[in-house]
Amino acid sequence: MTYGVTQDGFVLKGLDVILAESKARTRAALGQDVDLSPTSPLGKLLEVVAQEDAELWKRMEDLYYAQFVATANGASLDLLGDDAGLARHVGRRAGDVTLTLAGGVPGRTYVVPEATVLITAGPTVRAFATTAPTELTAAAPARTVRVLAVEPGDAEVAAGAVVDVHPDHRAQYLADWPPATLAVTNSAPFTELHPEDDDAYRARLVALPRALWTVDAVRQAALRVPDVIDARVSDPLGGIDVSQAYFGGFDFGGRTFTDERRVGEPYFAEVAVAHRNVRPWNTLEGDAAVAGVRELVEKEVERVRPIGVHINVVEADHIDVSVRAEIVLAPGFDATAVTARIRQRLAADIGRLRLGDDVLYARVMCALADQQGVEDVRRLHLRRCPPAFGRFGFGGVPYQLGIVEAAVGESLAMGPTEMAVFATDPALSRIEVVNR
């Protein structure tokens, strides 16, 4: 067998192979009757040397795969990004904020939606977005929620700096609260810094266009915005990418059916953008202005769009996906811990999907069954939930009021402008645990 760099990639030589080859060479040099048992001094020496060689082979494997965007990680991925001229996004500050309800009506639940924009006091106003929905009541008026900075940057945030909800956000999403009020504060400074992770950075490097004035160039311009997960350019007639087969592809009686778009002739295309629920879609005006995703994408696309091509930026439909299943658990395993691991795995797997990717039944089944302690998965149904508040655009999918549940074995099909997102609300998923 060939080891090292091959046509199929790097083939690692394992410890067992290295040790077997070392013993074979030793017997060839010292004779077949030499004592190489695990308890012999020479056998121990060969094992130690083989372990060092095995670690060297692992290091060579890491160096080989560090040359490619698809397999590089960490500093190696940063170096590849520097070569391509695309740097990793600057990290964002994160911390905990306490939300306090005052004057709440007994029996009513006040919901602070996910991605509620909170601001600091002047003179330099900074914006932060909540990472989960928060429920407040008169009986439990105070809750702590995690927030993430809307704008990247490593400037520290002092304790007590976050003081209020953005006025535009309050008027839009908390208009029915009065006479109840909401107070905001952070008791501790924000010291945690979240850089762009390898998966998100790798996706931008893979999508980096290798040519100008194409659909890929427009898509990459949208991906340069930090909060954009994916983008899809709708260009069915080939008005942006003049290399498509549409041009000159039909010839009836000597007349060309369609030609290249003439320079200066208007052409319209759409860019559907899927984004993280941190930065608002539209710009929030006022003294504490927060740039929206749509405006930032329009600004980036404006730099690369061809002459005469007009791009309409639309929000992709973020479809919440959940599951209903029955889990058979082996004795000795905690149901709560296993369920939490399943939710975490589903969020990670579905989070890797891009615009238009279907939620495959087999992938979800693997995520549930591939958990320690799970012996069987029964009656698994995938669910298409109602759109999350503020996460639904004007795509081709009609608005739904209730949960649509697929049959056992059926996957969830996504449209070209739909992005599947695992529902963070535990009430939308129904995972029943049965102890064996």
SULZIZI-V771375 format. One line per field, one symbol per residue. ss: DSSP state (a for helix, b for strand, c for the rest). psi: psi as a letter, one per 30 degrees, with the letter a starting at -180 (. if undefined). A space follows every 10 residues. Layout:
ss->???
psi->???
This chain:
ss->cccbbbccbb bcccaaaaaa aaaaaaaaaa cccccccccc aaaaaaaaaa aaaaaaaaaa aaaaaccccc cccaaaaaaa aaaacccccc cbbbbbbbbb bbcccccccb bbccccbbbb ccccccbbbb cccbbbcccc cbbbbbbbbc ccccccbccc cbbbbcaaaa aaaccccccc bbbbbccccb cbbbcccaaa aaaaaacccc ccccaaaaaa aaaccccbbb bbbbcccccc cccccccccc bbccbbcccc ccccccbbbb bbbbbccccc cccbcccccb ccaaaaaaaa aaccccccbb bbbbbcbbbb bbbbbbbbbc ccccaaaaaa aaaaaaaaaa acccccccbc aaaaaaaaac cccbbbbbbb bbbbcccccc cccccccccc cccbbccccc cbcccccbbb bbcccaaacb bbbbbc
psi->kklbjlfgak jkjleeeeee eeeeeeeeef lfgkjglffl eeeeeeeeee eeeeeeeeee eeeefffkef fllbeeeeee eeefgjlkkk lkklakkkkk kkgkkkfkkk kjlkgkkkll lafjkkkkkk glkkkkleei fklkkklkke klkgklklkg ekflkkeeee fefgfgekfk lkkkljfllj fkkjlkleee eeeeeefkkg llhleeeeee eeffkegkel kkkjifghfe jgflfekgfk jjhfkkeklk kkkfkkkklk jkkklkhekl elkkaaeikj kleeeeeeee efffklkfkk kjklkljjjk kalklkkjkl kfkkeeeeee eeeeeeeeef fflakfkljk eeeeeeeefh kkfjflkkhk kkkjlkklkg gkbhafklkk eakjkllkfk ljkklfgkkk kkkfjfffkj jkkkk.
